[in-house]
């Protein structure tokens, strides 16, 4: 028997030995093929003057005309600028919070209190965007909101934050931190649990305090996890979910709240320009891929940790 045949037989034996696991994997693979890879066929309409009656293949090929139209559009600078600003500020201010929360929970000695705090922190992740925005509206309502009532007690003017251009980005970022901080901390908590406890014991013998243990043991121990999560976030710099933005958006704050996803929704779904909106989405995806490749190359060069 040749060496190649022996390798094939060995592979099939391993597959048969783990056939239950492969059967469990089959369903998500089918889901990905049907709902993520098959629809990529429709990307072609980004380069065509798409007409539903003619179909994708029957529509006229126009090349990069939709991209040129988008780059020369009045909305290009605004929506790209808003998208980048919101995501970069969310990354700068929101990314460290789950790490701080994980370190805090790791330092708590009261097990029951730690579990309660962890549960309270990650429950907001399961709230829908509708509920989160409704809570914000109740708190910030100019007439009955708690926040404006407190401002009135101190003699400060009442402000309608949902009608303010300058208030949209802080509201979106702060609410996002509150909603996702606890959930994102789970990975860091798991990484902290994998650190050898003898390192902390040795540090205690040497007289190290809590902050010194965090700085010299905990943070280096989860540095690879932090790098991977940062890389994944960098690959989403151009992505913002449209649901929450649409719920917070109105004609008064649209200059600050209009992002790529809401623009695609407006021109693609509401106006029916499927070819034009597909071109914008394709541009968005390509930018994300390039940013991910760049961030991965920088991380690999700086500390040797990368996605591939």
N, C-alpha and C positions, 0 to 999 in steps of 0.2 A: 504494500500500500504506500502510495506517495505521501510526502509530507503535507501537500496541499489537501489531499483527501482526508488525512488524519485530522487536520485543523477543522475542516468542514464538519466531520463527524463529532468532534469535540464541541463545536458551537451548537449543533443541533441537540446534543445531549444536555448542554446547559440550558437551552431554551425549553426543552421538554421538562427538565427538572423544576423550572420556574414558570411553568405554563399558566398557573393561576394568576401570577403577578402580571404576566403579559396580557392575559385576558382582561384584567382590570385596567390595564393601560390602553387597551384597544378603544374604549369608548371616548376618553378625552382626545385621543389621536384623531378619531373620526370627526369629533366636534371641531377641532382645529382646522382640519382639512375643509370641512363644509362651510364653516362660518368665518374663517380667517384667510385661508389660502385661495379657495375657489372665487370669492368676490374680487380678488386681485385682478381677475380677468377684466373687470370693468374699468381698470385704470386707463385703458386705451382711450376712453372718451375724453380724457384730459387733453388729447392731441387731435380731437375731432370736433367738427361742428355737429354735435349730437342731435339727432331727431329721433324721437321714440318710434315714429312710424317706419323709419328706415332701419332701425336697429343699430347695434354697435358696428357691425361690419359694413353696413350700407351707408353709414354717415360719412360725410366728406372729411378727408384728412387735411388738417390746417396747421399741423406742426406745433410751434410754440406760441401761437397767437394768444391763447388764453393766459399764458404766463406773462407775456408782454403787456397785456391788458391789465393784469393784476399789479405788475411792478409800476405801471404808470398811473394807477388809480389814485384818487384823492385819499382813499382809506388805507392805502398800503402802509405809510409811515405810522399812522395812528394805531392800527391794530397790531402791527408787529412790535411797535414800541410798547404798547400796553401789555402785550403778552410777555415780552422779555422782562419788563419792569416788575410785573407781578410775580413771575416765576423766580427771578433772581433775588428779589426781596424775600420771598417765601423761603428760598434756599438759605439765604444768609441768616434770617431770624428764626426760621422754623426748624431747620435741620439740627441745631444743637439741643433743642428742648428734649427730644426723646432720649438723647444720651444723658443729659442731666437727670432726667426722671429715672432712668435705669440705674444710674450710680446712686441716686438717693434711695431708691428701693433696696438696692444691695447693701446699703449701710444701716438700714433699719433693723433693729434687733427684735422688735415686737412682731411676731409672725402674723397675728390676726390683723393688726393695724396695717401691716404691709399688704396683705391680701385685699383688705377693704379699699385701701388707697389705689392699688393697681386696678381693681374692678371699676372704681369710680372714674379713673383716668381713661380707661379704654372703652367704656360704654358709649360716649359720644360718637365713636367711629360708626356705630350701627344706626345712628339717626340719619334719616334721609335729608337731602338738601332742602326739601320743603320745610321740614321741622326746624332745621338749623336757622334758616332765614326767618321763619316765623318767630322763633325765640329772639333773634336779633331785632326784629320789628317791635316786639313787645317791650324789650328793654330800652330801645332807642326812640320810641315813639315821642314826637315833640309835645304831645298833650298829656299822655298817660304813662309814658315810659319812666322806669325807675331812675335811669341815668339822668334824664332831664329834670326830674323832680329834685334830685340831689343837687344838681347845678343851680336850680332856683333857690334852694335853701341857702346856698353860699352867695347868692346875688349875681350869679352868672346868667348870661342870656340863653334862652332855649334855642336849640339847633336841630334842624331836620337833616340828619346825617344821610339819609337815603336820597336826598335831593342835592347833596353836596358833591361836586366833582372831586375835591381833594380828600374826602372822607372814604371814598369807595375802596381804594387800595388798602388802607389800614384795616378797614372792617373785614375785607376778604381775607387778608393775611392772618389777622388775630383769630378770627373764627376758624380758619383752617388749622392753625396751631392747636387750638382747644380741641378740635374734633379729631385730629389724627395723632396727637402727641402720645397718648397712651398705647395706641395700637402699634405705632412704629417702635415704641420702646421694648416690645416683646422680644424682638430679635436681639437687641443689646442685652436684655436680661438673660436670655439663653446663652449668649456668648460669655457673659460674666460668670454664669454657672459652670462653664467649662474651664475656668482658670484654676490651676492647682492651688488648693488651700494652704499647702505647706509654704508657699511663697509669702502669704500674709502672716503666717506664724513666724517665719524667719524674720520678716520685717518688724514684727512686734518685739521680738527678742532684741533686735538691734535698736529699738527705741523709736521706730517710725510712728508718726501720728496718722490719723485717718486721711488727711489731705495728702500726705506723702505716699501713703499706700495707693490712693486713687491715682495720683500722678505717675508713680513709678511702676505700678503693677496692673491696676484695673484698665487704665487707658491704653497702655501698650498691649495688654491682653486682648482687647477688642478692636485694635487699630485696623486689622484686616477687614473686619465686619463693617467698620465705619467707612473704609475706602470703597468697598463694594457697594454699599448703600448710596454713597455719594456719587459713584459712577452711574448707578441706575437713575438717580435723580437728574444728573446732567443729561441723560438721554431723553428726559421729558421736559427739557427747558422750554420747548416751543408748544407744549401741550397744556391746555387748561380745559377742564370739563365745563361744558356749556350750561349744565343744569343750574348750578348755583349762581353763575354769572347772570343768566337770564332772569332768575327770580329776584336778583338784587338790582337788575338794570331797569332804568327808565329814561325818558327823554332828557331829563335834567342832568343825569350823570353819565350819559352815553359816551361823551368824549373821553372819559377815564375808564369806562367799563367795557368798551367794545374791543373784543379780542378775536383771534383767528377763528376759534370754534363758533362764536356767535355770528360772525360774519358769514362763515360757511353755512350755518343754519339759515341765515336770513336770505342769502342769494340762492342757496341750493334748494331748500325745502319750501320756503315761502314764495320765492320768485320763480322757482322751477328751472334755474340755470344749472343743470346737473353737470354739464361739461366744465363750466367755469369753476364751480365749487370743487370738483374733483381735482382740477389743476392746483387750486389753492391747498387742498389737503395733501396732495403729492409733494408740493413744495415744502409744506410743514414737516412731513415725514422724512424727506431727504435732509433737511436741516437738523432734525433730531439725530439721524444716523451719523452725520458728520460731527456733531457735537459729542456724541458718545465715543466715536473713534478717537477724536482729539483728546478727550478726558482720559480715555483708557491708555493712550500712548504716554500722556504726561504722568499718570499714576504709576505706570510700569517703569518709567525712567526714574521717577523720584524715589519710590520705596519698594519697587519690585512686586507690588500687588496689583493685579488686573483681572478683568473678566475672562481674558484668553491670552 
